[in-house]
Amino acid sequence: MMAKKPQILLVIRSISGRGGERSVLTLAQGFYEMGCEVHLLCFNATQDYDLDPHFNYHLFDINHWYYKFFITSTWKYQAIAKKLDEYVLSHIGQPDLVLSNLIQSNRILSNSHLKNIAYVIRNTFSKENQKALKTHPNKVLKRYKNIYKKHPCICVSQGVEHDLRQTLGDIGEVTTIYNAFDQAYMQLQAQAYQPDFEDYIIHIGAFCYAKAHDVLLKAYAQSSQQYPLLLLGKGELEAEIRQLIVQLDLEKNVHILGFNKNPYPYIKHAKALILSSRYEGFVRVVPEAIALGTSVISTDCPSGPNEVLSEKNLVAVDDVDALAEKMTAVMNTPENFSTGFDPAFLPKNIAKQYLDYFHIHSYC
Protein backbone atom coordinates (compact mmCIF):
# COMPACT_ATOMS: atom_id res chain seq x y z
CA MET A 1 0.00 0.00 0.00
CA MET A 2 1.43 3.37 -1.05
CA ALA A 3 1.94 5.86 1.79
CA LYS A 4 -0.19 8.99 1.66
CA LYS A 5 1.63 12.14 0.61
CA PRO A 6 1.69 14.92 3.20
CA GLN A 7 -0.73 17.69 2.27
CA ILE A 8 0.68 21.21 2.53
CA LEU A 9 -1.63 24.23 2.18
CA LEU A 10 -0.11 27.67 1.61
CA VAL A 11 -2.52 30.58 2.05
CA ILE A 12 -1.83 34.04 0.63
CA ARG A 13 -3.75 37.02 -0.70
CA SER A 14 -2.76 36.58 -4.37
CA ILE A 15 0.09 35.75 -6.72
CA SER A 16 1.00 39.38 -7.34
CA GLY A 17 4.49 40.34 -8.45
CA ARG A 18 6.10 40.91 -5.06
CA GLY A 19 8.83 39.14 -3.14
CA GLY A 20 6.52 37.54 -0.59
CA GLU A 21 4.45 35.89 -3.29
CA ARG A 22 7.58 34.71 -5.12
CA SER A 23 8.82 33.26 -1.83
CA VAL A 24 5.60 31.31 -1.33
CA LEU A 25 5.84 29.79 -4.82
CA THR A 26 9.49 28.81 -4.30
CA LEU A 27 8.72 27.22 -0.94
CA ALA A 28 5.83 25.36 -2.57
CA GLN A 29 8.32 23.98 -5.10
CA GLY A 30 10.45 22.73 -2.22
CA PHE A 31 7.51 20.89 -0.68
CA TYR A 32 6.74 19.31 -4.06
CA GLU A 33 10.35 18.16 -4.37
CA MET A 34 10.01 16.60 -0.91
CA GLY A 35 7.13 14.46 -2.17
CA CYS A 36 4.27 16.51 -0.75
CA GLU A 37 0.87 17.29 -2.24
CA VAL A 38 0.91 21.08 -2.50
CA HIS A 39 -2.16 23.31 -2.38
CA LEU A 40 -2.07 27.09 -2.85
CA LEU A 41 -5.13 29.09 -1.77
CA CYS A 42 -5.52 32.74 -2.81
CA PHE A 43 -8.10 35.36 -1.88
CA ASN A 44 -8.10 37.18 -5.21
CA ALA A 45 -7.23 36.28 -8.79
CA THR A 46 -4.27 38.65 -9.34
CA GLN A 47 -1.60 36.61 -11.09
CA ASP A 48 1.72 38.14 -12.11
CA TYR A 49 3.66 34.86 -11.90
CA ASP A 50 3.09 31.71 -13.94
CA LEU A 51 1.12 28.91 -12.27
CA ASP A 52 3.11 25.73 -11.69
CA PRO A 53 1.15 22.67 -12.95
CA HIS A 54 2.47 20.61 -10.03
CA PHE A 55 0.43 22.62 -7.52
CA ASN A 56 -3.30 22.58 -6.79
CA TYR A 57 -4.70 26.12 -6.96
CA HIS A 58 -7.77 27.36 -5.09
CA LEU A 59 -9.43 30.77 -5.38
CA PHE A 60 -11.43 31.63 -2.27
CA ASP A 61 -13.27 34.93 -2.70
CA ILE A 62 -13.27 37.06 0.47
CA ASN A 63 -14.91 40.03 -1.31
CA HIS A 64 -18.30 38.35 -1.61
CA TRP A 65 -21.24 40.66 -0.91
CA TYR A 66 -22.16 38.55 2.12
CA TYR A 67 -19.11 39.78 4.09
CA LYS A 68 -19.97 43.46 3.57
CA PHE A 69 -22.78 43.26 6.13
CA PHE A 70 -20.42 42.77 9.07
CA ILE A 71 -19.90 45.94 11.11
CA THR A 72 -16.34 45.26 12.25
CA SER A 73 -13.36 43.67 10.53
CA THR A 74 -13.10 41.24 13.46
CA TRP A 75 -16.57 39.83 12.78
CA LYS A 76 -15.86 39.82 9.06
CA TYR A 77 -12.68 37.77 9.47
CA GLN A 78 -14.45 35.35 11.80
CA ALA A 79 -17.14 34.77 9.16
CA ILE A 80 -14.53 34.35 6.41
CA ALA A 81 -12.57 31.87 8.55
CA LYS A 82 -15.65 29.74 9.10
CA LYS A 83 -16.34 29.56 5.36
CA LEU A 84 -12.66 28.96 4.66
CA ASP A 85 -12.59 25.99 7.03
CA GLU A 86 -15.62 24.52 5.31
CA TYR A 87 -14.02 24.99 1.89
CA VAL A 88 -10.69 23.43 2.87
CA LEU A 89 -12.22 20.42 4.60
CA SER A 90 -14.56 19.72 1.68
CA HIS A 91 -12.08 20.36 -1.18
CA ILE A 92 -8.76 19.31 0.36
CA GLY A 93 -9.37 17.62 3.70
CA GLN A 94 -7.39 18.39 6.84
CA PRO A 95 -3.87 19.40 5.64
CA ASP A 96 -0.80 18.16 7.48
CA LEU A 97 0.42 21.75 7.56
CA VAL A 98 -1.27 25.09 6.83
CA LEU A 99 1.11 28.02 6.26
CA SER A 100 -0.43 31.49 6.44
CA ASN A 101 1.46 34.23 4.60
CA LEU A 102 1.15 38.00 5.16
CA ILE A 103 -1.16 39.87 7.49
CA GLN A 104 -4.54 39.45 5.78
CA SER A 105 -4.15 35.68 5.75
CA ASN A 106 -2.90 35.75 9.34
CA ARG A 107 -5.92 37.69 10.58
CA ILE A 108 -8.28 35.27 8.87
CA LEU A 109 -6.52 32.09 9.99
CA SER A 110 -6.26 33.33 13.56
CA ASN A 111 -10.00 32.59 13.61
CA SER A 112 -9.72 29.22 11.88
CA HIS A 113 -10.38 25.88 13.56
CA LEU A 114 -8.21 23.93 11.13
CA LYS A 115 -5.38 21.97 12.72
CA ASN A 116 -1.65 22.40 12.11
CA ILE A 117 -1.65 26.14 11.27
CA ALA A 118 1.51 28.25 11.37
CA TYR A 119 2.18 31.86 10.41
CA VAL A 120 5.10 32.71 8.12
CA ILE A 121 6.26 36.16 9.23
CA ARG A 122 7.81 37.75 6.14
CA ASN A 123 8.32 41.35 7.25
CA THR A 124 9.92 43.22 10.14
CA PHE A 125 6.86 43.81 12.34
CA SER A 126 7.86 47.08 14.01
CA LYS A 127 8.82 48.68 10.69
CA GLU A 128 5.85 47.41 8.71
CA ASN A 129 3.49 48.77 11.40
CA GLN A 130 5.56 51.80 12.38
CA LYS A 131 2.87 54.40 11.75
CA ALA A 132 0.11 52.45 13.51
CA LEU A 133 2.38 51.73 16.48
CA LYS A 134 2.96 55.48 16.90
CA THR A 135 -0.71 56.48 16.69
CA HIS A 136 -2.44 53.51 18.38
CA PRO A 137 0.27 51.44 20.11
CA ASN A 138 -1.92 49.67 22.67
CA LYS A 139 -4.55 48.71 20.12
CA VAL A 140 -2.00 47.41 17.62
CA LEU A 141 -0.01 45.43 20.17
CA LYS A 142 -3.12 43.87 21.67
CA ARG A 143 -4.48 42.90 18.24
CA TYR A 144 -1.31 41.24 17.02
CA LYS A 145 -0.50 39.54 20.30
CA ASN A 146 -3.93 37.93 20.12
CA ILE A 147 -3.28 36.86 16.53
CA TYR A 148 0.24 35.52 16.83
CA LYS A 149 -0.10 33.68 20.13
CA LYS A 150 -2.68 31.33 18.57
CA HIS A 151 -0.28 29.49 16.25
CA PRO A 152 3.50 29.00 15.82
CA CYS A 153 5.34 31.84 14.07
CA ILE A 154 7.99 30.99 11.48
CA CYS A 155 10.15 34.04 10.76
CA VAL A 156 12.09 34.32 7.48
CA SER A 157 15.20 35.80 9.13
CA GLN A 158 16.83 36.11 12.52
CA GLY A 159 16.22 39.85 12.35
CA VAL A 160 12.49 39.34 11.83
CA GLU A 161 12.37 36.91 14.76
CA HIS A 162 14.27 39.26 17.07
CA ASP A 163 12.02 42.18 16.13
CA LEU A 164 8.83 40.16 16.61
CA ARG A 165 9.88 38.97 20.06
CA GLN A 166 11.08 42.42 21.10
CA THR A 167 7.92 44.18 19.90
CA LEU A 168 5.23 41.73 20.98
CA GLY A 169 6.91 40.01 23.91
CA ASP A 170 6.02 36.44 24.82
CA ILE A 171 3.65 35.17 22.14
CA GLY A 172 4.59 31.51 22.39
CA GLU A 173 6.33 29.45 19.73
CA VAL A 174 8.62 31.48 17.43
CA THR A 175 11.52 30.28 15.27
CA THR A 176 13.40 31.17 12.07
CA ILE A 177 13.41 29.30 8.76
CA TYR A 178 14.87 31.27 5.87
CA ASN A 179 13.24 31.83 2.48
CA ALA A 180 14.00 29.30 -0.25
CA PHE A 181 15.91 30.09 -3.46
CA ASP A 182 15.95 27.79 -6.48
CA GLN A 183 19.37 28.43 -8.01
CA ALA A 184 18.97 25.99 -10.92
CA TYR A 185 15.60 27.54 -11.86
CA MET A 186 17.04 31.06 -11.74
CA GLN A 187 20.06 30.09 -13.85
CA LEU A 188 17.74 28.55 -16.44
CA GLN A 189 15.42 31.57 -16.46
CA ALA A 190 18.45 33.87 -16.79
CA GLN A 191 19.00 32.41 -20.28
CA ALA A 192 15.46 33.25 -21.46
CA TYR A 193 16.41 36.49 -23.22
CA GLN A 194 19.19 39.04 -23.60
CA PRO A 195 18.60 42.39 -21.85
CA ASP A 196 18.48 45.50 -24.04
CA PHE A 197 21.32 47.05 -22.01
CA GLU A 198 24.91 45.79 -21.94
CA ASP A 199 26.60 47.45 -18.93
CA TYR A 200 24.40 48.63 -16.07
CA ILE A 201 23.56 48.38 -12.38
CA ILE A 202 20.08 47.42 -11.27
CA HIS A 203 17.51 47.85 -8.52
CA ILE A 204 14.50 45.54 -8.27
CA GLY A 205 11.58 46.26 -5.97
CA ALA A 206 8.14 47.76 -5.61
CA PHE A 207 7.90 51.54 -5.80
CA CYS A 208 7.06 52.08 -2.15
CA TYR A 209 8.46 53.83 0.95
CA ALA A 210 10.23 50.74 2.27
CA LYS A 211 12.43 50.41 -0.83
CA ALA A 212 13.71 54.01 -0.50
CA HIS A 213 14.06 54.86 -4.19
CA ASP A 214 14.57 58.48 -3.13
CA VAL A 215 17.79 57.51 -1.33
CA LEU A 216 18.82 55.31 -4.25
CA LEU A 217 18.41 58.08 -6.82
CA LYS A 218 20.12 60.75 -4.72
CA ALA A 219 23.04 58.41 -4.11
CA TYR A 220 23.28 57.51 -7.78
CA ALA A 221 23.30 61.22 -8.66
CA GLN A 222 26.37 61.63 -6.40
CA SER A 223 28.09 58.51 -7.73
CA SER A 224 30.35 58.21 -10.77
CA GLN A 225 27.34 57.16 -12.89
CA GLN A 226 29.79 54.95 -14.76
CA TYR A 227 26.89 52.70 -15.75
CA PRO A 228 23.18 53.43 -16.18
CA LEU A 229 20.78 52.47 -13.38
CA LEU A 230 17.81 50.24 -14.27
CA LEU A 231 14.71 50.15 -12.05
CA LEU A 232 12.52 47.05 -12.30
CA GLY A 233 9.21 47.28 -10.46
CA LYS A 234 5.90 49.02 -10.11
CA GLY A 235 3.94 50.63 -7.29
CA GLU A 236 2.14 53.59 -5.81
CA LEU A 237 5.17 55.92 -5.74
CA GLU A 238 6.11 55.61 -9.40
CA ALA A 239 4.99 59.15 -10.28
CA GLU A 240 7.09 60.62 -7.46
CA ILE A 241 10.09 58.57 -8.51
CA ARG A 242 9.79 59.74 -12.10
CA GLN A 243 9.57 63.33 -10.88
CA LEU A 244 12.70 62.92 -8.75
CA ILE A 245 14.58 61.50 -11.74
CA VAL A 246 13.80 64.70 -13.63
CA GLN A 247 14.70 66.93 -10.66
CA LEU A 248 18.09 65.21 -10.33
CA ASP A 249 18.70 65.46 -14.10
CA LEU A 250 19.02 61.68 -14.42
CA GLU A 251 16.72 61.07 -17.39
CA LYS A 252 19.56 59.85 -19.61
CA ASN A 253 21.01 57.43 -17.08
CA VAL A 254 18.04 56.04 -15.09
CA HIS A 255 15.54 53.78 -16.84
CA ILE A 256 12.25 52.53 -15.37
CA LEU A 257 11.45 49.18 -16.99
CA GLY A 258 8.30 48.20 -15.06
CA PHE A 259 7.50 44.83 -13.52
CA ASN A 260 9.06 41.76 -15.14
CA LYS A 261 8.00 38.31 -13.94
CA ASN A 262 11.37 37.01 -15.10
CA PRO A 263 14.00 39.55 -14.01
CA TYR A 264 16.80 36.97 -13.88
CA PRO A 265 18.47 37.84 -17.22
CA TYR A 266 18.69 41.44 -16.02
CA ILE A 267 20.13 40.34 -12.68
CA LYS A 268 22.66 37.96 -14.25
CA HIS A 269 24.03 40.51 -16.73
CA ALA A 270 24.15 43.43 -14.28
CA LYS A 271 27.48 44.74 -13.02
CA ALA A 272 25.84 44.90 -9.58
CA LEU A 273 22.49 44.87 -7.83
CA ILE A 274 21.78 47.76 -5.45
CA LEU A 275 19.35 47.53 -2.52
CA SER A 276 18.44 50.79 -0.78
CA SER A 277 15.66 49.55 1.53
CA ARG A 278 14.72 51.10 4.84
CA TYR A 279 13.49 47.71 6.07
CA GLU A 280 13.03 44.18 4.80
CA GLY A 281 11.97 40.79 6.07
CA PHE A 282 14.44 38.67 4.15
CA VAL A 283 14.82 40.38 0.80
CA ARG A 284 14.74 37.95 -2.13
CA VAL A 285 16.77 39.87 -4.67
CA VAL A 286 19.98 39.67 -2.64
CA PRO A 287 20.30 35.84 -2.60
CA GLU A 288 18.93 35.77 -6.16
CA ALA A 289 21.73 38.03 -7.35
CA ILE A 290 24.28 35.97 -5.41
CA ALA A 291 22.91 32.78 -6.98
CA LEU A 292 23.48 34.29 -10.43
CA GLY A 293 27.01 35.50 -9.66
CA THR A 294 26.12 39.20 -9.45
CA SER A 295 27.67 41.45 -6.81
CA VAL A 296 25.40 43.21 -4.33
CA ILE A 297 25.50 46.47 -2.40
CA SER A 298 22.77 46.83 0.23
CA THR A 299 21.63 49.00 3.07
CA ASP A 300 22.11 47.32 6.44
CA CYS A 301 18.40 47.35 7.24
CA PRO A 302 17.11 45.72 10.45
CA SER A 303 16.84 42.21 9.05
CA GLY A 304 17.85 40.23 6.00
CA PRO A 305 20.86 41.59 4.10
CA ASN A 306 23.39 41.40 6.93
CA GLU A 307 22.56 37.72 7.38
CA VAL A 308 23.92 36.86 3.92
CA LEU A 309 26.30 39.73 3.07
CA SER A 310 29.61 40.78 4.61
CA GLU A 311 30.26 44.23 6.06
CA LYS A 312 32.02 45.42 2.89
CA ASN A 313 28.72 45.02 0.97
CA LEU A 314 26.64 47.04 3.45
CA VAL A 315 25.93 50.72 4.14
CA ALA A 316 23.78 52.42 6.76
CA VAL A 317 20.07 52.95 6.05
CA ASP A 318 19.22 56.38 4.57
CA ASP A 319 22.91 57.33 4.25
CA VAL A 320 23.01 58.86 0.78
CA ASP A 321 26.72 59.74 0.86
CA ALA A 322 27.81 56.25 1.96
CA LEU A 323 25.62 54.57 -0.62
CA ALA A 324 26.96 56.86 -3.36
CA GLU A 325 30.53 55.98 -2.42
CA LYS A 326 29.78 52.26 -2.38
CA MET A 327 27.93 52.44 -5.70
CA THR A 328 30.96 54.08 -7.30
CA ALA A 329 33.22 51.38 -5.85
CA VAL A 330 31.09 48.48 -7.08
CA MET A 331 30.77 50.00 -10.55
CA ASN A 332 34.55 50.33 -10.70
CA THR A 333 35.43 46.84 -9.39
CA PRO A 334 32.31 44.63 -9.02
CA GLU A 335 34.45 41.52 -8.45
CA ASN A 336 35.55 42.95 -5.10
CA PHE A 337 31.99 42.57 -3.78
CA SER A 338 31.18 39.02 -4.92
CA THR A 339 29.58 36.54 -2.48
CA GLY A 340 29.12 32.76 -2.67
CA PHE A 341 25.65 31.15 -2.73
CA ASP A 342 24.78 28.90 0.23
CA PRO A 343 23.03 25.65 -0.86
CA ALA A 344 21.19 25.61 2.47
CA PHE A 345 18.78 28.07 0.78
CA LEU A 346 17.70 25.58 -1.90
CA PRO A 347 13.92 24.89 -1.86
CA LYS A 348 14.16 21.22 -0.90
CA ASN A 349 16.46 22.00 2.02
CA ILE A 350 14.20 24.78 3.32
CA ALA A 351 11.04 22.66 2.90
CA LYS A 352 12.75 19.86 4.84
CA GLN A 353 13.32 22.26 7.73
CA TYR A 354 9.57 22.92 7.85
CA LEU A 355 8.73 19.22 7.71
CA ASP A 356 11.29 18.38 10.40
CA TYR A 357 10.15 21.22 12.63
CA PHE A 358 6.53 20.09 12.49
CA HIS A 359 7.45 16.36 12.60
CA ILE A 360 5.96 15.57 9.19
CA HIS A 361 7.36 12.53 7.39
CA SER A 362 7.74 13.20 3.63
CA TYR A 363 8.45 9.64 2.33
CA CYS A 364 11.06 11.26 0.04
N, C-alpha and C positions, 0 to 999 in steps of 0.2 A: 504494500500500500504506500503510495507516494505521500510524503509529508506535506502538510499544508504550508503554503508560503505565508510569511508574516505580511499582514496588511498595514501599510503606512499611509496615513491621510495627512496631507499638508494643506492647511487652510490659509488663504490670503485674499486680499481685496480683489486683485486682478493680475493680469500678466502685462502690466504696463512696462515701459522701457526704463526702469530704474534698477539700481544695484540690488535692492532687497529682493525684487522679483527674479532677477537673474540668479541670485544666490539660492532661492528656493528651487528653481529648475535644476541647478547644478547638484544640489543636495539630493533632489529626487532621482537624478541619474545615478548617484552613488548608491541609493537604496536599491534601485533596479539591478545594478551590478552585483549587489550583495544577495540577489535572489528574492527580493521582496516584490509583492504586488503593490504598485504605487498608485495612489489616488490623489488628484489635485482638485480642490474645491475652491471656486472663485465666487465673489459676490457681484461682480459685473463683468461684462463681456469684452472690456478693453484688452486688446491683444497686440502687443508690439513685438513679441518674440514668437518664433515658430513653435507649434505644438509638437511634442515628441510622441510618435505613435506608440511608444512603449508604456505610456502613462494612461490612466483612466481619468478623463476630465469631467467635472461636474460644475454646472452653473446654477448657483442658488441665489435667486433674486431677493435682495433685502430692501428693494425700493418699491415693493408691491404696495398698492393703495391701502391695504389692510393695516399696515404698520403706521400710517400717517395719523391714525386716530388716537395714538397713545400720547398722553400729555407730556411725559418726561422721557428722556433718552434711556433712563434706567429701565422703565417699563417696556419701552420699545425693544431694547436688547434682550430682555427676558423673554418676550414673545418670539423674537427671532430665534433665540437659542432653543426654545421648545420645538419650533418647526424644523430647525436644523437637525436636532437629535432624531426626530421622526424620519427625516429624509435620509440621514446617514444609515440608520438602522435598517431601513427598508431597501435602500439601494446598494449598500456596501456591507452592512453588518457591523458588529463591534470591532473597530480596528485595534491592532495590537499597539499602535502608537498614533496619537493625534498631535501634530505640531502646529501651533497657532503662530502666525507671523504678522507682525505690525499691530498697531494699537486697536484698530477697528475689530480685527479678528479676536484680539485678546479680550476686549470688552464683551463681545458676544459669547465667547467660549468660557468666560468666567461664570456664566450662568448655565452652562451646559451640564447635563448629567451623564454624558458619555464617560467611559473609563479611559485611563491612560492618556490624559491630556498633559501637554507641556507647552510653555510659552518659549518661543525663540526671540530673545531680546536683541534686536539688530541695531539699535541706536543708543547713544549716550543719553540716559534719561534726563539728567539735570539740564543738559544743553537743549535737547529737543523740546523740553517743557519750560524753558527758561522764563519766558514772558508770563505764563500762567502761574509759575511758582512765585513770581514777584508780586502779582496782583491778588492771587487767591491761594496762598501757600497751604493753609490748613485744609481747604477743600480738595486741592490737588493731591496732597499727600495721603489724605484719608481715602480718596477714591482709588488710587493706585495701590496702596497697601492692601485694600480689600480685594483688588483684582489679583495681584501677584502672589498673595499668600495662599491662594486656592490651589495652585498647581506648581510643579517645579519650573524654575526659570533657567533656560539654557542661554547664556550670553555668548556673543560671537567674538569677544576678545576679553582679555584680562582687564583692560581699561573699562569696558562696559560693565563687567561684573563689579569691579571696585566702586564705580560710580553708583550703580544700583543699590549696593549694600550701604554705601555712605549716605545716600539720599533718602532711602526708604527704611533703613534700619533692618531689624530682624523680620524677614518675610518668609522664612522657611528655607526650602531647598533651592540653592543657587549654585551653578557651576559654569565653566566655560568650555565650549567646543567651537573651534574656529570654523569660518566659512570654508566651503569646498571649492577647489579650482581644478578644472579638467585641462591639464596642459596639452595632452594629445589633441583634444578637440580644438583648442585655441590655435595650435600650430597648424592644424588642417584648415581652419577657417581663415587663417592669416594668408593663405594662398589663393583665396577666392577671387581676388582682383588686385590690380595695382593702383595705389593711390595716385591722384592727379598731381600731387606735389612730390618733389624728390627729397629735398632737405628741409626739415621743419622740426619744431617741438610741438607738443600737443597737450591739451587739457580735455578731459572727458568728464562730464557731470551735468546734472540738471542746473538750469539757470535759477538758482535760489540763494538765499542769504547764507546758508551753511557752506556753500562752495566758494564763497568770497571771490567772485570774479572781479570785483572792484580792486581788491588787493593784487590779484594776478595781473590785471592790465596796467596798474600803476607801476608795479615792479618790472614788467616787461618794457614799459616806456623808459625806465631808467637803466635797463640792461643794454648789452651791446647790440641787441636785435640782429645778431648774426644770421639767424634763421627766422622765417615767419612762424607765427603762433597760430595753430589751428584749434578751434573750439568745437567740440562735438557735444551736442546736447540740445535740450529745449526746456522751456519753463517760464514761470510767470514774470521773471525779471529780464527777459530778453530785450525788451524795448530800452530799458535803462542801460543795459550792457552795450547795446548798439550806440546809444547816445554817448556813453563814456569813451568808446572807441574813437568817435568823431572828435570829442573834446581833447583827447590826448594825441590827436593827429596820427592815429595808427591804422587808418583805413587801408593803406597799401600792404601792411605787414600782418594784420590780424584778420582771420577768415572764419566766419561762423558757418559751419557745415550742417547744422541741424542734427537730429537724432539719427543714428545708424545702428540697426539691430546687429550688424556685424562690424564692429570697429577694429577688429583684430589686425587687418592689413595696415590700417593707419598706425596702430600701436607698434607693430613689428618694425615698420620702416621709419619710425620717428627717431630722431637723434636722442630725444629724452621725453619722458612724460612728467608734467608738472602738476602737483596737487597743492592747492592753496586754501584748503578747507579750514573753517573755524572749528568744526567738530565732525566726527565720524563715528560709526559703530566699529566696523572693520572694513574699510574701504576696499572695494573689489579691484579697482583699476591698478592699484599698486602691485599686488601679487600677479595680476594678469600681465602687466608690463614685464615684471621679472621673469615670468614663465616664457615670454617671447624674446628675452635677451635684451630688453630695452632699459636703459638707465632711468632712475626716478629721483626727482627732488620733491620733497613734501614738507608741508608744515607739520610741526610736532604737536598735532591736536590731541585732546585728552585721551583718545584711545585709537588703536589701530596701527597707524604707520610706524610708530616707534617699536612695535612688536615684531616687525619684519625688516626694518631698515636700520642701518648703523647711523651713528651721530653725524657723520660727514654728509649724509643725504638729507638731513633735517634742518629746518629753520623755525624760529618762533612764530606762533600764530599772529597774524596781522602786522608782521614786521616787513614793511615794503622794501626797505633798504637791504635787509639781509636776504630776502628772496631775490631781489634784483641781482645782487652779487653772486648768489648761488646759481641763478639762471645763466649768467654770463659764463661762469666756470664750467657748467655742464655743456653749454653750447660749444665751448672751446675744446674740452677734453671729456666727452661723454664716457669714455672707457674708465675713467677714474671713479665713476659712481656706479659701476655695475654691481649686481647682487645675485647670488645663486638661488635657484628655486628649491624649496623644501618639499620633497615628495609626501611628507605628512599631510599636505593640503589636498592631495588627490581625492576625488569624490568617494571612492570606495573606502579609503582610510578614514575619512571623516564620518561617513555613514556607519562604519563599524564602531566608532566611538559612541554614537547614539545607541546602537543596538546593544553594545556591552553595558553602557550606563543603565539602560532600562531592562537589562537581562532578557533580551529577545534573541532567540536562536535563529540564525538566518538559513541554515542548511546549505551554505555556500562555502 
